[in-house]
Amino acid sequence: NNIFEKSQSKLNAHDYSFELGWIYTMEEYRHKHFCESIIAMLLSHIGDEYMVYATTREDNIYIQKALTKFGFIPKGDPFPSNRSDRKEDYNVCLFVRENSKISLL
């Protein structure tokens, strides 16, 4: 509920059965589409009847492009992260996948 409220998306968090957690790729392996392969694999294990949400840093354009490739769309407004273990401040964006009948690669 907290993420949906912070983003002011007006969506019901209870409609979303799964969260696609943050994906981190070590720098030397970036731009090799590993992230897309991971997203495809994870989504292939989720039934078509389930809706999924994901969050990502506002400045992480690569992950945002990968998410949109799999039918995720941004909802609501970016909001400040509350992670206290990070040295820098950043905003988080909510993405939702409402239509799970999207082709997976």
N, C-alpha and C positions, 0 to 999 in steps of 0.2 A: 504493500500500500504506500509506503513511504516514497518510493521512487516515482510512482504515478502522481502522488500529491505534489511532490517537489517540482515536477515538470509541468504541473498545471494542465495535464493532458485531457482531463475530463473522461478518461477511460476507466473502466472498472478493472482493477488489478486482479480480481478473482476470475476474470474471463481467461486469463493467461496461465496455462498449466506449467510452462517451462520458461526458465531464463537461460539464454545463451550467455554464459559467463565471459568474462574478459579473456581475450586471447592475446598472448604475448609471444612474439617471435624474436629470437636473438638476432642482433643486427646482421651478422654474417649470413643469415638465412632469409633475410627479407627480400621481397620482390620476386619470390620464386613460387608464389601462389599456394604456399603451405596453408595459409589461413583459410583460403577458399576450400581447400581439400578437407580441412578440419570441420568447417561449417557444413559442408555437404554431407560428410560422414555422420555428424551429430544429428542433422535434420532427417537423414534417411532412417534413423532409429525412432523417430517421433511419428506417431500416427497422423494422418491427414486431418483428423478431427480436432487436433490441439492447436491452440494459438500460442505463439512464443514471443517473448520480448528480449531485448538486449540493451545494454548500455555501453557507451564508449565515450572517450574523451572528445570534447568538442573539436579539438585540433587534430584528431586522428582521422584524416581524410581517407587513408587507405582502408581502414576497417569500415568506415562508413560506405565506401564504394563496394566493398565485399558484401556487406549486409544488404545493400539495395539490390545487388545482383541476385540475391536469394529471396527477394520479395519483401524485405523489411522496409518500412517507411518511417521517417522521423515524425514524432508526435510531441506536442507540447513545446515547452521552452527549455533551453539549456539551463542547468542549475549548478550552483557551486558544489564541488565534492566536499564531503565531510571526513575524508580520510586524513587522520592526524599523523599517519606515518610518512607522509610525503612532505618534502621540503618546499615544493612550489604549489601555488594554488592553481586550480584548473576547473573548468566546467564540464559537466557530464550531460550527454544527450540520451534521450530515450528513443529506441526504435522498436516497432512492433511488426510482427508478421501475422496479419489477419487472415490472409488467404494462403493456407498451407498446401494448396494444390499447384505450387510453383515447381517447375522442372529443376531438378538438382543436378547440374552439370551434364 
